[in-house]
Amino acid sequence: MNQYQPIENYGLIGDMNTVALVGMNASIDYMCFPDFDSPSIFCRLLDHEKGGHYQITPTLEKANLKQLYIPDSNILLSRFLCHTGVAEVSDFMVVNETTPQHRLIRRAKAIRGEVKFRMVCDPSFDYARCKHKAIIKGTDVIFEPENTAIGPLRLRTEVPLKIVDGAAIAEFTLHAGESVAFVLEEAGKCDAEESSLHHDYIAQSFKETLNYWVNWVNQSNYNGRWLEMVHRSALTLKLLTSQKYGSIVAAPTFGLPEHIGGERNWDYRFSWIRDASFTLYGLIRLGYTQEAGRFMQWIEDRCGDLNPDGSLQIMYGLDGRKVLTEESLHHLEGYRGSKPVRIGNGAYGQLQLDIYGELMDSVYLYNKYGEPISIDLWDNLKRLLNWVCENWYRPDEGIWEVRGGQQEFLYSRLMCWVALDRGVRLSDKCSLPGSILHWRMTRDEIHHDIIKNFWSNKRKAFVQHKGSETLDASCLLMPLVKFIGPTDPRWLSTLDAITKDLVDDSLVFRYRTKDGAYDGLTGDEGTFNLCSFWYVECLSRAGDIKKARFLFEKMLGYSNHLGLYGEELGSDGRQLGNFPQAFTHLALISAAYNLNEKLSKK
């Protein structure tokens, strides 16, 4: 299994339609095309033999590998340093806000000395389920999949190409200062355009893409501590935002394991109401109201298509589709043998009551910091709030999407309280009509239920679910959503209990798999990066600013070399789960924002 690079060895490029993961060795080992949720064309990260890849390798002996972003951008540089020469591969996707280009540009360059390169472009269409033909046409190679529902690809370059077993291969030598570009694009859609391989086009696309990202970052209103990490998180969230629909993927990958060799391998290329609502909160905090507005329109469309009883699904396709059938790709080996590799996500049919709180909180914040919500949206939200009033007490699968049976989870109760609380606030603030008395009374009933049934006198803490004595890091949201004061004695006692049970150095487990609600899966999991940043913010709000800063900066040290985080960290400190994860980067922004504010007031 040594042929698999660590997950954290990858950088991310994209055009807000899809992304590619580029290894430190300049190999693209993961890419779905042309959209986030399209079938993969490269997925060597999930099967080293069959998955397909696209690599540009300088033949420098024992080269030292470096990788970095051009500052304030999503243009990635992979460098190879050796005493006989220095080489660089730059990668970016062309950004065009009016007409998506679906075009990946790679440029190999010799910085010092004479450098020999080898390029291999070996796609494997439809999750490595579809064979293809590779045909040389002039200086181009056309990759034609046998499944005609999948569009062909074109690879363009100035150096001679040959075909070997369906892969395009080039070998060439560059001297210091020389470079060669490779353009991978949809075949057939660009024939009438000026040549995408023209030197002027390559240079202009690089300049325009760089300017786009730099100008976007400059719109941020954050200028506090840890600026570079906050902006890297914002740039990552922007990459995970669909230009076409305004929705936000939870992560751009599928099948990357939460436990090496285990079965905790999911597809995150969808828009969870929960994740996207928190992401909107982070974008609003940084001043990105345009992105927040587009997502709010997507939310309004979902609320306009409520289930007949007034409820929402927990997640949707980026285009709003409701059916996300889960399927196992048994022909793929999985990352380091982690099987099964799944596409689709069966959790779309689960009941997760917390989503209503996250949704209403994001609507409330957008109404406050963005633009007033529409009457049509409010009419649908009233139906939704009435549904919460009738269903808040039900057992559900909860935020962690357990597959071992429903429970009455604290977090689900908490966020139902948030939903009704924000509904009451919106109504009062904007003089909007609704069943305000009913909402207020139900909100207060939920509050009493939490205090009575989820507080353990034995543990001196709020517990995971009714009848349990176990803890869950999701309760770290209690003070953050203003259910309880951050210095309330009950909360401080809960925070102490979480520290003893779930915190390992600066790292936080979401729950203990052996002690908490049975999640229906085998194997352990790592610490949850999201929860680690929640913990920091709770410490900060509780007044323990020195410890909060210390742990926050330790957490920054657990990012990969580019400032990216997956869902979890393994016992060896390596990234696990789908990568990068929007939720984690949102929590980083929130913790940095709050902690910087506290430090500035000292």
Buried (B, 14 or more C-beta within 10 A) or exposed (E): EEEBBBBBBBBBBBBBBBBBBBBBBBBBBBBBBBBBBBBBBBBBBBBBEBBBBBBBBBBBEEBEBBBEBBEBBBBBBBBBBBEEBBBBBBBBBBBBEEEBBBBBBBBBBBBBBEBBBBBBBBBBBBBBBBEBEBEBEEBBBBBBBEEEEBBBBBBBBEBEBEBEEBBBBBBBEBEEEEBBBBBBBBBEBBEEEEEBBEEEBBEEBBEEBBEBBBEBBEEBEBEEBBBEBBBBBBBBBBBBBBBEBBBBBBBBBBBBBBBBEBBBBBBBBBBBBBBBBBBBBBBBBBBBBEBBBBBBBBBBBBBEEBEEEBBBBBBBBBBBEEEBEBBBBEEBBBBBEBBBBBBBBBBBBBBBBBBBBBBBBBBBBBBEEBEEBEEEBBBBBBBBBBBBBEBBBEBBBBBBBBEEEBBBBBBBBBBBBBBBBBBBBBBEEEEBEBBBEBBBEBBEBBBEBBEEBBBBEEBBBBBBBBEBEBBBBBBBBBBBBBBBBBEBEBBBBBBEBBBEBBBEEBBBBBBBBEEBBEBEBEBBBBBBBBBBBBBBBBBBBBEBBEBBBBBBBBBBEBBBBBBBBBBBBBEEEBBBBBBBBBBBBBBBBBBBBBBBEBBEEE
